[in-house]
Structures are given as structure tokens and as C-alpha cells.
């Protein structure tokens, strides 16, 4: 139920933040910023994905751990390509390797 409420309220919050930032800096800069974050996000997602693949090829690490990192990088890419400031922020946070490790260990503890 909590996820449903989050899923339904996130677009409303994104639109509210979009209009507030639009009021502060203008529509041209707001749209430019959203496009810029998408382009930068694609670059960083591609870089992080290559790093995970390189780690998989060269080190003897757990495939489940590498799959988890890859999944979080994929989610980060989806967030970064979705127009909005909140999703972009969440996407950039998911690209931080230490934060991904924290998320993976937290989920692993809850599952086991």
C-alpha cells in the first residue's frame, strides 16, 4: 500500500517541484537543466555499467553482488531519463558505489 501511495504521489510532487523551480529560474533554464541532467546521467550510467562489467571479468566476486549493482545502475538510468528533479536526484544517488553497497547489504539483511 505504501508503494502505491508513493507511486501515485511522486508525479504530483514532481510537477509541483517543476513549477516551483520554473518560477525561480524560468522555463528555458528549467527545461535545459532537465535535458542536461538526462545527458550527464546517461554518461555516468554508461561509465558505471562498464565498471561493473570490468569488475565481473577481472575479479572473482559474487555474480549476485554484481547483478545487484547492475540492477541498481539500471534503476538509476531509468530515474535519470525520467523528467523531474526528484527522480534525477534519486538516480544520481544510486550511481554512488558506496550507497549501492549500503542498499544491497540492507536489503540482504532484511531478506535473510
C-alpha positions as CSV (number, residue, x, y, z in Angstrom):
1,X,0.0,0.0,0.0
2,X,2.9,2.4,0.8
3,X,4.4,1.8,-2.6
4,X,1.1,2.5,-4.3
5,X,0.8,5.8,-2.5
6,X,4.4,6.7,-3.4
7,X,3.8,5.7,-7.0
8,X,0.7,7.9,-7.2
9,X,2.1,10.9,-5.3
10,X,5.5,11.1,-7.0
11,X,4.3,12.6,-10.3
12,X,2.3,15.2,-8.4
13,X,5.3,16.1,-6.3
14,X,7.5,16.2,-9.4
15,X,5.1,18.6,-11.1
16,X,4.9,20.8,-8.0
17,X,8.8,21.0,-7.8
18,X,9.0,21.6,-11.6
19,X,6.6,24.6,-11.3
20,X,8.4,26.0,-8.3
21,X,11.8,25.8,-10.0
22,X,10.2,27.2,-13.1
23,X,9.1,30.2,-11.1
24,X,12.6,30.8,-9.7
25,X,14.7,30.4,-12.8
26,X,12.4,30.4,-15.9
27,X,11.1,27.8,-18.3
28,X,14.1,27.8,-20.6
29,X,16.6,27.1,-17.8
30,X,14.4,24.6,-16.2
31,X,14.0,22.6,-19.4
32,X,17.7,22.9,-20.2
33,X,18.5,21.6,-16.7
34,X,16.3,18.6,-17.1
35,X,17.8,17.8,-20.5
36,X,21.3,18.4,-19.2
37,X,20.8,16.0,-16.2
38,X,19.5,13.3,-18.6
39,X,22.6,13.6,-20.8
40,X,25.0,13.7,-17.9
41,X,23.1,10.8,-16.3
42,X,23.4,8.6,-19.4
43,X,27.2,9.3,-19.4
44,X,27.6,8.3,-15.8
45,X,25.3,5.2,-16.1
46,X,27.3,4.0,-19.1
47,X,30.6,4.6,-17.2
48,X,29.3,2.7,-14.1
49,X,27.9,-0.2,-16.2
50,X,31.3,-0.6,-17.8
51,X,33.0,-0.6,-14.4
52,X,30.7,-3.4,-13.2
53,X,31.3,-5.4,-16.4
54,X,35.1,-4.9,-16.0
55,X,34.9,-6.0,-12.3
56,X,32.9,-9.1,-13.3
57,X,35.6,-10.0,-15.9
58,X,38.7,-9.3,-13.9
59,X,37.8,-10.1,-10.3
60,X,36.4,-13.2,-8.6
61,X,33.4,-11.5,-7.0
62,X,30.0,-12.8,-6.4
63,X,27.8,-12.7,-9.5
64,X,24.8,-11.9,-7.3
65,X,26.6,-8.9,-6.0
66,X,27.5,-7.7,-9.5
67,X,23.9,-8.4,-10.7
68,X,22.6,-6.3,-7.8
69,X,24.9,-3.4,-8.7
70,X,23.8,-3.7,-12.3
71,X,20.2,-3.7,-11.3
72,X,20.6,-0.5,-9.2
73,X,22.5,1.1,-12.1
74,X,19.6,0.3,-14.4
75,X,17.2,1.8,-12.0
76,X,19.4,4.9,-11.7
77,X,19.3,5.2,-15.5
78,X,15.5,4.9,-15.6
79,X,15.3,7.6,-12.9
80,X,17.7,9.9,-14.8
81,X,15.8,9.6,-18.0
82,X,12.5,10.3,-16.4
83,X,12.0,14.0,-16.4
84,X,11.9,15.5,-13.0
85,X,14.1,16.8,-10.3
86,X,13.3,14.3,-7.6
87,X,13.9,11.3,-9.8
88,X,17.1,12.8,-11.1
89,X,18.4,13.3,-7.6
90,X,17.5,9.7,-6.7
91,X,19.2,8.5,-9.9
92,X,22.4,10.3,-9.2
93,X,22.4,9.0,-5.6
94,X,22.1,5.4,-6.9
95,X,25.2,6.0,-9.0
96,X,27.3,6.4,-5.9
97,X,29.1,3.0,-5.4
98,X,29.2,3.1,-1.5
99,X,25.5,4.0,-1.4
100,X,24.7,1.0,-3.7
101,X,26.7,-1.3,-1.3
102,X,24.7,0.1,1.6
103,X,21.4,-0.5,-0.2
104,X,22.5,-4.1,-1.2
105,X,23.6,-5.0,2.3
106,X,20.5,-3.5,3.9
107,X,18.2,-5.5,1.5
108,X,20.3,-8.6,2.0
109,X,19.9,-8.4,5.8
110,X,16.2,-7.9,5.6
111,X,15.8,-10.9,3.3
112,X,18.0,-13.3,5.4
